[in-house]
Amino acid sequence: MNNSDSKKQAVARAAIDFVEYDDVIGVGTGSTVDFFIDFLKPLKNKISGTVASSLSTQQKLEANGIRVLDLNDVSDIPIYIDGADEVNNNLQLIKGGGGALTREKIIAGASKKFLCIVDDSKIVDILGKFPLPIEVLPMARSYVAREIIRYKGMPALREGFITDNSNIILDVNHLEIMEPITLEKELNQIAGVVTVGLFAERGADKVLVSSDNDIIELNK
């Protein structure tokens, strides 16, 4: 296992300490979360179930014998656990590298606490070096791209990728996101945008960061 995977595994293991008896757990998408699912398997009879942020996560959970619930059938999600592509000092995030940003944002919004688990390479001073994913209705691709250019971003179609919601993703390069909440609100108002991968207005409540030596806990 390489160093990056070792860090992901360590922070995923640390997240298990935040799982409570009888909780419904919101489960994100990505390589760090895959490790978390492995550690969650022995607790599958301790929790009430999970809500998955993507079809791939649902398949991994079910393959491990972990109960998956429909969000519409759940009234209370005490905690949502997911990774991120970038995290700033205000615990605001860029997410969507795996393409599940819309469902991730819905579950984050529906959860009482959002615990983000990352390795130290994801911590940044200013969001935007990682291309900002935006889920877009296919018919609006060109229009949304033109609107994004007004923000000095360079949108690129994620080739060969369709989201679980049957939409496309534009990855926006060359942004320095100085006011994440403002940009999130403005981009979400562009007709044809389903979700922007900025988790700023509803960022993480707590971030666990894995370094070479230990796990650091960041709080708002």
C-alpha angles and dihedrals in degrees: 000000000000124000094259092054091046090056092047091050092049095051091044089054090050091054090063088073088069094057111104130201113274093007124145104228123210107217123202132205134259145062096299091049090051088064089047090055089054090054092044093058096082088053096051092113092046096060129061092231144283140267112218125217095207142017090250091055091047090053092049092049093048091046087058092050093251116146115245120203131196111248090230089062094051123082099181133034108181094189140013117200120197143137130242141213093224135008126191130200092270091056090250114147149205110217136167104080086128092046098244097108098124097053090039091055092048093052092044089053092049094049128088093218131023113204112191119200120198144146119248094262088074096061113102139168094222125025119232111066087100107066110261111239119219122186110219137182106253095238090055097052099109095039094050091046091055091049092050091054087064086067090055091251124135109224121204127185113243097237120229094003129122121177124233085258092057093251135121131245128229113200110208118211132191098036124143101195105206096160106034098176093050093047092046091054094045096048091047088058094061108108109249096028111122098183138342117221093235111114096189109120088046102028128159121301092208134009125204111204122196118210131173091274111027151345117274121202118215119194134185 
